[in-house]
């Protein structure tokens, strides 16, 4: 491999993994529903959400790099304790519901491929396998594995080319926003934006930047470190939104045109694609789901462990062995176990998604305000505080997420 390419790939780390984890099975279901129900009319959201995601994730990365502390620890040290407790309570509940929904999705898709084996058996094996990997692998090994798993997402880049596309129509829908004022369209729009900018990503990004600094030979923050971080984050968020684009494109082309408009779960999307686009499209779509789950669920569970450790000020991480960080790993194991238990008890994955979306909607605007405040505080970030452009995009992100939260709550409970 060319030396320049190797250097470039080494720059990719927390940003790429964070971006990929945002396209978990739950969000793939949301994007599939958007395409199936409204065709290509929501493609433009991938374009709009990219700079918003980049702005907030760059801020979180900067917090981790400069302070060498995770976001939870910074909040603990600089804000009233009730703020920390409220953030943790809502985040923990939302993330566990999200884990439960993702485990359910993996079990359902596996059952489609091997119908003779019960769904719950796949859920159990998958959860145990993930727990074992997270306990046994060091942060560096886990990070490397997750970067390789990102290749599974390229399945979504192939699927749209297996069916005919009117690329002029595709580009028009990408560049020119379409907004319908009916409840169904507004709800799917709110769901897309509300689940794309997820609070757990903020915590994971900052904490893994700290992990990266621990492995770095450079003890001083410099322009090169910041430039590398920006490349990593920018490409990670772009990757995330390109995946969203191709999933909406696939389902908006295949399912919408076949008048299959009701898709609630990823296994329904995969199953509906099979007779319309062929076995290749079906298998590639399923492969993407497995890859997304192997990245997203460790990020979800890991973000809770980081939050717990940072709130207590223990400083433990995925680089410690189990006997060195028992409480850190127990939070991780319990979060996976509770997510699995929800499936064993038969809790609907749709309900789990709704609950997590409501809680994310409540906490995201608050967290964005806190992150903006931290990133404009020179006593915390010194000379690496926000520039005017970061503040503009940060404020826009806050306004969008606050509006999304209000709209989502209104549509759910009106």
C-alpha positions as CSV (number, residue, x, y, z in Angstrom):
1,X,0.0,0.0,0.0
2,X,1.3,3.5,-0.8
3,X,2.9,5.3,2.1
4,X,0.7,8.4,1.6
5,X,-2.5,6.2,1.8
6,X,-1.3,4.5,4.9
7,X,-0.6,7.9,6.6
8,X,-4.1,9.1,5.6
9,X,-5.8,5.9,6.9
10,X,-4.0,6.3,10.2
11,X,-5.6,9.7,10.6
12,X,-9.0,8.1,10.5
13,X,-10.2,7.0,14.0
14,X,-12.8,8.3,16.4
15,X,-14.5,10.5,13.8
16,X,-14.9,7.6,11.3
17,X,-16.2,5.2,13.9
18,X,-18.6,7.8,15.4
19,X,-20.0,8.6,12.0
20,X,-20.4,4.9,11.1
21,X,-22.1,4.2,14.5
22,X,-24.7,6.8,13.8
23,X,-26.1,4.6,11.0
24,X,-27.1,1.8,13.4
25,X,-30.0,-0.6,12.6
26,X,-32.5,1.7,14.2
27,X,-31.6,4.6,12.0
28,X,-31.4,2.3,8.9
29,X,-35.1,1.5,9.7
30,X,-35.9,5.2,9.8
31,X,-34.1,5.9,6.5
32,X,-35.8,2.9,4.9
33,X,-39.2,4.2,6.1
34,X,-38.5,7.6,4.7
35,X,-37.6,6.2,1.2
36,X,-40.5,3.7,1.2
37,X,-43.1,6.2,2.2
38,X,-42.0,9.3,0.3
39,X,-39.6,8.1,-2.4
40,X,-36.7,10.5,-2.9
41,X,-38.3,13.6,-1.3
42,X,-36.2,13.4,1.9
43,X,-32.8,12.9,0.1
44,X,-31.9,16.5,0.8
45,X,-31.8,15.9,4.6
46,X,-28.4,14.1,4.0
47,X,-27.0,17.3,2.6
48,X,-28.4,19.5,5.4
49,X,-27.4,17.3,8.3
50,X,-23.7,16.9,7.3
51,X,-22.4,20.4,8.3
52,X,-24.5,20.3,11.5
53,X,-23.0,16.9,12.5
54,X,-19.5,18.1,11.6
55,X,-19.8,21.3,13.7
56,X,-21.0,19.6,16.9
57,X,-18.7,16.6,16.7
58,X,-15.7,18.8,16.0
59,X,-16.5,20.7,19.2
60,X,-16.8,17.4,21.2
61,X,-13.5,16.2,19.7
62,X,-11.8,19.5,20.7
63,X,-13.0,19.2,24.2
64,X,-11.5,15.7,24.5
65,X,-8.2,16.7,22.9
66,X,-7.6,19.9,24.8
67,X,-8.8,18.9,28.3
68,X,-7.8,15.3,28.0
69,X,-11.1,14.6,29.7
70,X,-14.4,13.2,28.4
71,X,-17.5,15.4,28.1
72,X,-19.1,14.0,31.3
73,X,-16.0,14.8,33.4
74,X,-15.9,18.4,32.0
75,X,-19.6,18.8,32.8
76,X,-19.0,17.4,36.3
77,X,-16.1,19.8,37.0
78,X,-17.7,23.0,35.6
79,X,-21.5,22.7,36.1
80,X,-24.0,22.1,38.9
81,X,-24.4,18.5,39.9
82,X,-28.1,18.4,39.1
83,X,-27.2,19.2,35.4
84,X,-24.8,16.2,35.4
85,X,-27.4,13.9,37.0
86,X,-30.2,14.9,34.6
87,X,-28.0,14.4,31.6
88,X,-26.9,11.0,32.8
89,X,-30.3,9.8,33.7
90,X,-31.9,10.7,30.4
91,X,-28.9,9.5,28.4
92,X,-28.6,6.2,30.1
93,X,-32.4,5.4,29.6
94,X,-32.4,6.5,26.0
95,X,-29.2,4.6,25.1
96,X,-30.4,1.3,26.7
97,X,-33.7,1.5,24.7
98,X,-31.6,2.1,21.6
99,X,-29.4,-0.9,22.4
100,X,-32.5,-3.0,22.8
101,X,-33.9,-2.0,19.5
102,X,-30.6,-2.7,17.7
103,X,-30.2,-6.1,19.2
104,X,-33.8,-6.9,18.1
105,X,-32.9,-5.8,14.5
106,X,-29.9,-8.1,14.4
107,X,-32.0,-11.0,15.6
108,X,-34.7,-10.4,13.1
109,X,-32.4,-10.1,10.1
110,X,-30.5,-13.2,11.2
111,X,-33.8,-15.1,11.4
112,X,-34.6,-14.1,7.8
113,X,-31.3,-15.7,6.7
114,X,-31.7,-18.7,8.9
115,X,-35.4,-19.1,9.7
116,X,-35.0,-22.5,11.4
117,X,-33.2,-20.7,14.3
118,X,-35.4,-18.6,16.6
119,X,-34.8,-14.8,16.6
120,X,-34.2,-14.6,20.3
121,X,-31.3,-17.2,20.0
122,X,-29.5,-14.9,17.6
123,X,-30.1,-11.9,20.0
124,X,-28.6,-13.9,22.8
125,X,-25.5,-15.1,20.9
126,X,-24.9,-11.7,19.4
127,X,-25.1,-9.9,22.7
128,X,-22.7,-12.4,24.4
129,X,-20.3,-12.2,21.5
130,X,-20.2,-8.4,21.7
131,X,-19.7,-8.4,25.5
132,X,-16.8,-10.8,25.1
133,X,-15.1,-8.7,22.4
134,X,-15.5,-5.5,24.4
135,X,-14.0,-7.1,27.5
136,X,-11.1,-8.9,25.8
137,X,-10.1,-6.4,23.2
138,X,-8.0,-3.3,24.1
139,X,-9.1,0.1,22.8
140,X,-6.5,-0.1,20.0
141,X,-7.7,-3.5,18.8
142,X,-11.4,-2.6,19.1
143,X,-10.8,0.6,17.2
144,X,-9.0,-1.2,14.4
145,X,-11.7,-3.9,14.2
146,X,-14.4,-1.2,14.0
147,X,-12.6,0.6,11.2
148,X,-12.5,-2.6,9.2
149,X,-16.2,-3.2,9.9
150,X,-16.9,0.1,8.2
151,X,-16.3,-1.7,4.9
152,X,-19.6,-3.5,5.4
153,X,-21.4,-0.2,4.8
154,X,-20.1,-0.1,1.2
155,X,-22.8,-2.7,0.6
156,X,-25.2,0.2,0.6
157,X,-23.2,2.0,-2.1
158,X,-23.6,-1.0,-4.4
159,X,-27.4,-1.8,-3.9
160,X,-28.8,1.3,-5.8
161,X,-26.7,0.4,-8.9
162,X,-28.4,-3.0,-9.0
163,X,-31.6,-1.3,-10.1
164,X,-32.1,1.5,-12.6
165,X,-31.8,5.1,-11.5
166,X,-32.8,8.4,-13.0
167,X,-29.8,10.3,-11.8
168,X,-31.1,13.7,-12.9
169,X,-34.2,13.1,-10.7
170,X,-31.9,11.9,-7.8
171,X,-29.7,15.0,-8.0
172,X,-32.7,17.3,-8.1
173,X,-34.2,15.8,-4.9
174,X,-30.8,16.1,-3.2
175,X,-30.2,19.7,-4.0
176,X,-33.8,21.1,-3.9
177,X,-35.6,20.5,-0.6
178,X,-39.2,19.2,-0.7
179,X,-41.4,19.9,2.3
180,X,-44.9,18.7,2.7
181,X,-47.0,20.0,5.6
182,X,-48.9,16.7,6.2
183,X,-48.3,15.0,9.5
184,X,-46.6,11.9,8.0
185,X,-44.0,13.8,6.1
186,X,-43.2,16.1,9.0
187,X,-42.9,13.2,11.4
188,X,-40.4,11.3,9.2
189,X,-38.5,14.6,8.7
190,X,-38.3,15.1,12.4
191,X,-37.3,11.4,12.9
192,X,-34.4,11.7,10.4
193,X,-32.9,14.8,11.9
194,X,-33.7,13.9,15.4
195,X,-31.9,10.5,15.2
196,X,-29.0,11.7,13.1
197,X,-27.6,14.1,15.7
198,X,-27.6,11.8,18.7
199,X,-26.4,12.7,22.2
200,X,-24.4,9.5,22.8
201,X,-22.2,10.4,19.9
202,X,-21.1,13.6,21.8
203,X,-19.8,11.5,24.7
204,X,-18.2,8.8,22.6
205,X,-16.4,11.3,20.4
206,X,-14.8,13.3,23.3
207,X,-13.9,10.1,25.3
208,X,-12.3,8.3,22.4
209,X,-10.2,11.4,21.6
210,X,-8.9,11.2,25.1
211,X,-8.0,7.5,24.4
212,X,-6.2,8.5,21.2
213,X,-4.2,11.2,23.1
214,X,-3.2,8.6,25.6
215,X,-1.7,6.5,22.8
216,X,-0.2,9.5,21.0
217,X,3.5,10.4,21.4
218,X,2.7,14.1,21.3
219,X,2.0,15.6,24.7
220,X,1.3,19.1,23.4
221,X,-1.8,20.0,21.4
222,X,-0.7,21.6,18.2
223,X,-2.1,22.5,14.8
224,X,-1.3,19.1,13.2
225,X,-3.3,17.3,15.9
226,X,-6.3,19.6,15.3
227,X,-6.0,19.4,11.5
228,X,-5.9,15.6,11.7
229,X,-8.9,15.6,14.0
230,X,-10.9,17.8,11.6
231,X,-10.1,15.5,8.7
232,X,-11.2,12.5,10.7
233,X,-14.4,14.0,12.0
234,X,-15.3,15.6,8.6
235,X,-14.9,12.4,6.7
236,X,-16.7,10.4,9.4
237,X,-19.7,12.6,9.4
238,X,-19.7,12.7,5.6
239,X,-19.5,8.9,5.5
240,X,-22.5,8.7,7.8
241,X,-24.6,11.0,5.7
242,X,-23.6,9.3,2.4
243,X,-24.8,6.0,3.9
244,X,-28.1,7.7,4.8
245,X,-28.3,9.0,1.2
246,X,-27.9,5.6,-0.4
247,X,-30.3,3.9,2.0
248,X,-33.0,6.4,1.2
249,X,-32.1,6.1,-2.5
250,X,-32.4,2.3,-2.5
251,X,-35.7,2.1,-0.6
252,X,-37.1,5.3,-2.4
253,X,-36.4,3.7,-5.7
254,X,-37.3,0.1,-5.1
255,X,-40.0,0.0,-2.4
256,X,-41.7,3.3,-3.1
257,X,-42.1,2.5,-6.8
258,X,-43.6,-0.9,-5.9
259,X,-46.1,0.9,-3.6
260,X,-44.6,-0.8,-0.5
261,X,-44.8,2.2,1.9
262,X,-45.0,0.8,5.4
263,X,-41.6,-0.2,6.7
264,X,-41.1,-0.2,10.4
265,X,-38.0,-2.4,10.9
266,X,-34.8,-3.2,9.0
267,X,-35.8,-6.8,8.5
268,X,-39.0,-5.7,6.8
269,X,-36.9,-3.5,4.5
270,X,-34.5,-6.3,3.6
271,X,-37.4,-8.8,3.1
272,X,-39.3,-6.3,0.9
273,X,-36.2,-5.7,-1.3
274,X,-35.7,-9.4,-2.1
275,X,-38.5,-10.1,-4.6
276,X,-38.1,-6.6,-6.2
277,X,-34.3,-6.1,-6.4
278,X,-33.1,-9.7,-6.2
279,X,-31.1,-11.8,-3.8
280,X,-27.9,-9.8,-4.3
281,X,-29.5,-6.5,-3.1
282,X,-31.2,-8.4,-0.2
283,X,-28.0,-10.0,1.0
284,X,-26.0,-6.7,0.7
285,X,-28.6,-4.8,2.6
286,X,-28.5,-7.5,5.4
287,X,-24.7,-7.4,5.4
288,X,-24.8,-3.6,6.0
289,X,-27.1,-4.2,9.0
290,X,-24.7,-6.7,10.6
291,X,-21.8,-4.3,10.1
292,X,-23.7,-1.4,11.5
293,X,-24.8,-3.3,14.6
294,X,-21.2,-4.5,15.4
295,X,-20.1,-0.9,15.3
296,X,-23.1,0.9,16.8
297,X,-23.9,-1.2,19.9
298,X,-20.3,-1.1,21.3
299,X,-20.4,2.7,20.8
300,X,-23.8,2.9,22.6
301,X,-22.7,0.7,25.5
302,X,-19.2,2.2,25.6
303,X,-20.5,5.7,25.8
304,X,-22.4,4.8,29.0
305,X,-19.3,3.2,30.5
306,X,-17.3,6.3,29.7
307,X,-20.0,8.5,31.2
308,X,-20.1,6.5,34.4
309,X,-16.3,6.4,34.8
310,X,-16.0,10.1,34.1
311,X,-18.8,11.1,36.5
312,X,-17.0,9.2,39.3
313,X,-13.6,10.5,38.2
314,X,-12.0,7.1,38.0
315,X,-10.3,7.6,34.7
316,X,-10.7,4.0,33.6
317,X,-11.3,3.1,29.9
318,X,-11.4,0.4,27.3
319,X,-7.7,0.1,27.5
320,X,-7.8,-1.4,31.0
321,X,-8.3,-5.1,31.6
322,X,-11.4,-6.3,33.3
323,X,-9.8,-6.8,36.7
324,X,-8.5,-3.2,36.5
325,X,-11.8,-1.6,35.7
326,X,-14.6,-3.8,37.0
327,X,-17.2,-1.1,37.4
328,X,-16.5,0.3,33.9
329,X,-17.1,-3.1,32.3
330,X,-20.0,-3.9,34.5
331,X,-21.9,-0.9,33.2
332,X,-21.1,-2.1,29.7
333,X,-22.3,-5.6,30.5
334,X,-25.4,-4.5,32.3
335,X,-26.5,-2.1,29.5
336,X,-26.2,-5.0,27.0
337,X,-28.0,-7.3,29.3
338,X,-30.9,-4.9,29.9
339,X,-31.2,-4.4,26.1
340,X,-31.3,-8.1,25.6
341,X,-33.8,-8.5,28.5
342,X,-36.2,-6.1,26.7
343,X,-36.2,-8.5,23.8
344,X,-36.7,-11.5,26.0
345,X,-39.7,-9.8,27.6
346,X,-41.2,-9.1,24.2
347,X,-41.0,-5.3,24.3
348,X,-41.7,-3.9,20.8
349,X,-38.6,-2.6,19.0
350,X,-40.8,0.2,17.6
351,X,-41.8,1.3,21.1
352,X,-38.1,1.1,22.1
353,X,-37.2,3.4,19.2
354,X,-40.0,5.9,20.1
355,X,-38.9,6.0,23.7
356,X,-35.3,6.6,22.8
357,X,-36.2,9.2,20.2
358,X,-38.3,11.1,22.8
359,X,-35.5,11.1,25.3
360,X,-32.8,12.0,22.7
361,X,-35.1,14.9,21.7
362,X,-35.2,16.1,25.3
363,X,-31.5,16.0,26.0
364,X,-29.9,16.9,22.7
365,X,-30.7,20.7,22.7
366,X,-29.6,21.0,26.3
367,X,-26.3,19.2,25.6
368,X,-25.6,21.3,22.5
369,X,-26.0,24.5,24.6
370,X,-23.6,23.1,27.2
371,X,-21.1,22.1,24.5
372,X,-21.3,25.6,22.9
373,X,-20.8,27.1,26.4
374,X,-17.7,24.9,27.0
375,X,-16.3,25.7,23.6
376,X,-16.5,29.4,24.2
377,X,-14.9,29.2,27.7
378,X,-11.2,30.1,27.5
379,X,-10.6,28.8,31.0
380,X,-11.5,25.3,29.7
381,X,-10.4,25.3,26.0
382,X,-7.8,28.1,26.2
383,X,-6.9,29.2,22.7
384,X,-8.9,26.5,21.1
385,X,-12.3,28.1,21.7
386,X,-14.8,28.3,18.9
387,X,-14.3,30.6,16.0
388,X,-17.3,32.5,14.6
389,X,-18.1,29.9,12.0
390,X,-18.2,27.1,14.6
391,X,-20.6,29.2,16.7
392,X,-22.9,29.9,13.8
393,X,-23.2,26.3,12.9
394,X,-23.5,25.3,16.5
395,X,-26.4,27.8,17.1
396,X,-28.1,26.6,13.9
397,X,-27.7,23.0,15.2
398,X,-29.3,24.0,18.5
399,X,-32.2,25.7,16.8
400,X,-32.8,22.7,14.5
401,X,-32.6,20.2,17.3
402,X,-34.9,22.3,19.6
403,X,-37.4,22.6,16.8
404,X,-37.2,18.9,16.0
405,X,-37.7,18.0,19.7
406,X,-40.8,20.3,20.0
407,X,-42.3,19.0,16.7
408,X,-41.6,15.4,17.6
409,X,-43.2,15.6,21.0
410,X,-46.2,17.5,19.6
411,X,-46.7,14.9,16.8
412,X,-46.4,12.0,19.2
413,X,-48.7,13.2,21.9
414,X,-51.1,15.7,20.1
